[in-house]
Each structure stands twice: as structure tokens, then as C-alpha cells.
Amino acid sequence: MSVRLYVGNLPQSFDAKELEALFTSVGEGVRFKAVNDRDTGASRGFGFANVDSQALAEAVIEQLNGRDFGGSTLRIEISERRDARSTASTASTDRRPGAAPAAARKANNKVVHADNVDSESPDPRWAGELAKLKALLANQSVGV
């Protein structure tokens, strides 16, 4: 069974062969892939390692987590699957200012276009403007 490890806090410029040699010093069967920026191709400071067994994964974490590599302290932990992380914590990790949790958001069921326009009811696209005009007219007739 393959185990995926998150390897973070990598220096901006590092030698991939040197890092692979560090993993090989713990045991054989570790494959590493750095994550690079799409535009510049530079390292984003993290990557993922696939390890052949759970025992080897634990050994890599125990021996290399917190170890100095190129002036940075490595952070190595078992990687979470993206789908498991997104369903459990999407609402709590939304960091936009004023963002409401997903469960607390109101449904926005607006009618934008209707093919069958009922002559008795106003066009829903203009309902808000119509309500404002009615309020203005009501205020004008009271003041006369």
C-alpha cells in the first residue's frame, strides 16, 4: 500500500537529487515530486512523496520532520486526500472577509428570465425597481 506524504517548508532553490538522497538514507521506495509555479516554474516550497509502506512513512516522518534542509526546517506529515479535506472543512476555511459558512448562506432563487410573461404580474427582472417607484409615488401623493 502506497502512502502519500506532504513535504513542506522547502527552500526556494533546492537540489531535488539531494532531497531524494535524504529520503533514501531513511529507506528505499520513496518517490518525491516538487510542486512548481505554473507561470515561473519556480518551486512553491512544498511537494509530495509517495512511500511504499506505512512503516517506511512513519520512519520518514520520525527521522526527517523538523530536520534542517538548505536553511529551512522540513515539515513532513501524512497527506490528506483533497476530497476528504474539502467536504469536511470548506465552510470553516473560507477566509474571505465577511464570508458566511456554507450552511448559513441563503439560497438565491431569482428568476432572471421568463418566457411566459403573465400580463397580471410585473416582469421579475424589474420587480425591485417597480417597488421603489411605487414607494416614491406613495410618498408624493401624501405630500400634496
Helices and strands as residue ranges (DSSP letters): E 3-8, H 16-26, E 30-36, E 43-51, H 54-64, E 68-69, E 72-73, E 75-78, H 82-89, G 102-104, G 124-126, H 127-143
